[in-house]
């Protein structure tokens, strides 16, 4: 702001009180802040896009609802003790999700780490201080099915816990020993393991071994928020910034009260623990609660029909291109929403999925989709804003039509 403009602004700005009374005029910095709202996206030259890909971390997951943003903004102007917030929000989340207790974490990964840490240490401050060094701990092993032993297992193993791999229920019974601290189940990989939920839990309960389940992106359906607590898992870990549309960096750890208490001792604001760097601020905690509260109150049947209608708009448009075929499926577990696959005969439509992805990305507006095969792409619609389905339909149809 130029000096003369600033003087002009101050001449008409409201005066709180007289200078002589010790109450200052609105400061120059405050005046500039009031009139000069920065557009950081434009200022930094960042690309925004229509998200027809999904809630991927690389794509900054989901967009928060207005009431979630309001909760974040409102809380940002106040100081509140972080443990008080976790106490109150944890009670609310636990009630919604039919759990004994809950806490907001810095993502599902953090929930997995802190939950495992809580199982290993309990409330013993000496054990808490030594992780990931498990020397002297009696229980140091985590049993995992072979089909579940994939990349996400790195979260609990951050604590130093040792993975013991099994395939069958017989293997599981043989693997259980005095060093067994917990049994971990990756819900995404349910169909890749030979032992399903009920049998897994029955064996764990017989031997009194704590169980944890990772359901990071396995919502919807909304019932999954309480299904696994009611089923009997001791700890349940959820991503907050995907379909629930909370802060992307937030997650939920819920389950048995004693284990949540132990997990919180392994987490901020406490120091001298493995989770000190996994901070979740007051805005994220309250934003996560606001998002969950909003999500469970949605008309989920109506929402699903809306997704199907959006898919139909895109499908109808692209099927008009000769050589193009479409298929609509619903992933059975993670990212459970209508998925549109668009494939084409390369003899008729001379473009690769790589080139189509780039064309859509570099277009105006920019659109992100996911490649599936060299001659097909996948589109999800549940992150689209109203009306964006029509934009996506037109652009994909245009790009495929150019080369047919």
Residue pairs with C-beta under 8 A, 6 or more apart in sequence:
1 9
1 31
1 32
1 35
1 36
6 28
6 31
6 32
9 31
9 35
10 25
10 26
10 28
10 31
13 25
13 26
13 31
14 26
15 25
15 26
16 23
16 24
16 25
16 26
17 23
19 25
26 34
40 46
41 48
47 366
48 365
48 366
49 361
49 365
49 366
49 367
49 368
50 365
50 366
50 367
50 368
50 384
50 385
50 388
50 391
50 392
51 59
51 368
51 383
51 384
52 367
52 368
52 369
52 379
52 380
52 381
52 383
52 384
52 388
52 392
53 59
53 368
53 369
53 370
53 379
53 380
53 383
54 335
54 370
54 380
54 382
54 383
55 61
55 62
55 217
55 241
55 242
55 243
55 335
55 383
57 248
59 368
60 248
61 241
61 242
61 248
62 241
62 242
62 243
62 244
62 245
62 248
62 383
63 245
63 383
63 385
64 72
64 245
64 246
64 247
64 287
64 291
65 245
65 290
65 291
65 294
67 290
67 294
68 245
68 246
68 247
68 287
68 290
68 291
68 294
69 287
70 290
71 283
71 286
71 287
71 289
71 290
72 247
72 283
72 284
72 286
72 287
75 282
75 283
75 286
75 287
76 282
76 283
80 282
82 268
82 269
82 281
82 282
82 285
83 269
85 282
85 285
85 286
86 103
86 104
86 264
86 285
89 102
89 104
89 285
89 286
89 288
89 289
90 101
90 102
90 103
90 104
90 260
91 101
91 102
92 289
92 293
93 99
93 102
93 104
93 252
93 254
93 288
93 289
93 292
94 100
94 101
94 102
94 254
96 225
96 226
96 292
96 293
96 296
97 225
97 226
97 229
97 236
97 252
97 254
98 226
98 229
98 230
99 226
99 229
99 236
99 254
99 255
100 255
100 256
100 257
100 260
101 254
101 255
101 256
101 257
101 260
101 261
102 252
102 253
102 254
102 255
102 260
103 114
103 252
103 253
103 254
103 260
103 263
103 264
103 267
104 240
104 250
104 251
104 252
104 280
104 284
104 285
104 288
104 289
105 111
105 114
105 250
105 251
105 252
105 253
105 267
105 278
105 280
106 249
106 250
106 251
106 278
106 279
106 280
106 284
107 239
107 240
107 241
107 248
107 249
107 250
107 251
108 155
108 214
108 216
108 237
108 238
108 239
108 240
108 251
108 252
109 155
109 251
110 251
110 253
110 267
110 275
110 278
110 280
111 237
111 238
111 251
111 252
111 253
112 152
112 155
112 156
112 212
112 214
112 237
113 155
113 156
113 158
113 159
113 274
113 275
113 278
114 253
114 263
114 264
114 266
114 267
114 275
114 278
115 156
115 212
115 235
115 237
115 253
115 255
115 259
115 263
116 142
116 155
116 156
116 158
116 159
116 161
116 182
116 184
116 212
117 128
117 131
117 159
117 262
117 263
117 266
117 273
117 274
117 275
118 235
118 259
118 260
118 261
118 262
118 263
118 264
118 265
118 266
119 181
119 182
119 210
119 212
119 235
119 259
119 262
120 127
120 131
120 134
120 137
120 139
120 140
120 159
120 161
120 181
121 127
121 128
121 131
121 262
121 265
121 266
122 258
122 262
123 261
123 262
123 265
125 265
127 137
128 265
128 266
128 270
128 272
128 273
128 274
129 272
129 273
130 136
131 159
131 160
131 266
131 273
131 274
132 158
132 159
132 160
132 274
133 160
134 140
134 160
134 161
134 162
138 178
138 179
139 178
139 179
139 180
139 181
140 160
140 161
140 162
140 179
140 181
141 161
141 162
141 163
141 164
141 177
141 179
141 180
141 181
142 156
142 157
142 161
142 162
142 163
142 164
142 180
142 181
142 182
142 183
142 184
143 164
143 165
143 166
143 172
143 175
143 176
143 180
143 182
143 183
143 184
143 209
144 153
144 163
144 164
144 165
144 166
144 183
144 184
144 186
145 165
145 166
145 167
145 185
145 186
145 189
145 192
145 193
145 194
145 195
146 165
146 166
146 167
146 193
147 167
147 189
147 192
147 193
147 194
148 184
148 185
148 186
148 189
148 192
148 193
149 163
149 165
150 186
150 189
152 186
152 188
152 214
152 216
153 163
153 184
153 186
155 214
156 184
156 212
157 163
158 274
159 274
161 181
161 182
162 179
164 175
164 180
166 172
166 174
166 175
166 195
167 194
168 194
168 195
169 194
169 195
169 199
169 203
172 183
172 195
172 200
172 203
173 203
176 203
176 207
176 209
180 207
180 209
181 209
181 210
182 209
182 210
182 211
182 212
183 200
183 203
183 204
183 209
183 210
183 211
183 212
184 211
184 212
184 213
184 214
185 197
185 200
185 211
185 212
185 213
185 214
185 233
186 213
186 214
187 213
187 214
187 215
187 218
187 228
187 333
187 334
188 214
188 216
188 217
188 218
188 333
188 334
190 196
190 197
190 333
191 332
191 333
195 203
197 213
197 228
197 231
198 231
200 211
201 211
201 231
201 232
201 233
204 210
204 211
205 232
210 234
210 235
210 256
210 259
211 232
211 233
211 234
211 235
212 233
212 234
212 235
212 236
212 237
212 255
213 228
213 233
213 235
213 236
213 237
214 237
215 224
215 228
215 236
215 237
215 238
216 237
216 238
216 239
216 242
216 251
216 334
217 239
217 242
217 243
217 334
217 335
218 224
218 333
218 334
218 336
219 225
219 238
219 242
219 243
219 244
219 336
220 243
220 300
220 304
220 336
220 337
221 300
221 336
222 295
222 296
222 298
222 300
225 238
225 292
225 296
228 236
229 236
229 254
229 255
233 255
234 255
234 256
234 259
235 253
235 254
235 255
235 256
235 259
235 260
235 263
236 252
236 253
236 254
236 255
237 251
237 252
237 253
238 244
238 251
238 252
238 254
239 251
240 246
240 247
240 248
240 250
240 251
240 252
240 288
240 291
240 292
241 247
241 248
241 249
241 250
241 251
242 335
243 295
243 337
243 382
244 291
244 292
244 295
245 291
245 294
245 295
246 284
246 287
246 288
246 290
246 291
246 292
247 283
247 284
247 287
247 288
247 291
249 280
249 284
250 280
250 284
250 285
250 287
250 288
251 288
252 288
252 292
253 260
253 263
254 260
264 270
265 273
266 273
266 274
266 275
267 273
267 275
267 276
267 278
268 275
268 276
268 277
268 278
268 279
268 280
270 276
304 337
304 338
307 337
307 338
307 381
307 382
308 338
309 389
310 381
310 384
310 389
311 328
311 338
311 340
311 379
311 381
311 389
313 389
313 390
313 393
314 340
314 379
314 381
314 389
314 392
314 393
314 396
315 326
315 328
315 340
316 393
317 393
317 394
317 396
317 397
318 324
318 326
318 342
318 393
318 396
318 397
318 400
319 325
319 326
320 397
321 344
321 349
321 397
321 400
321 401
321 404
322 348
322 349
322 404
323 344
323 345
323 347
323 348
323 349
323 404
324 342
324 343
324 344
324 345
324 349
324 400
324 404
325 342
325 343
325 344
326 340
326 341
326 342
326 343
327 340
327 341
327 343
328 338
328 339
328 340
328 341
329 338
329 339
329 341
330 336
330 337
330 338
330 339
331 337
331 339
335 380
337 380
337 381
337 382
338 380
338 381
338 382
339 378
339 379
339 380
340 378
340 379
340 380
340 381
341 372
341 376
341 377
341 378
341 379
342 376
342 377
342 378
342 379
342 396
342 400
343 372
343 373
343 375
343 376
344 351
344 375
344 376
344 400
344 404
345 375
346 352
346 374
346 375
348 404
349 375
349 400
349 403
349 404
350 403
350 404
351 359
351 399
351 400
351 403
352 374
352 375
353 371
353 372
353 373
353 374
353 375
353 376
353 377
354 371
354 374
356 369
356 377
356 396
356 399
356 400
357 369
357 371
357 377
359 399
360 366
360 367
360 368
360 369
360 395
360 396
360 399
361 367
361 368
363 395
363 399
365 391
367 391
367 392
367 395
367 396
369 377
369 378
369 379
369 396
370 377
370 378
370 379
370 380
371 377
371 378
372 378
379 392
379 396
381 389
381 392
384 392
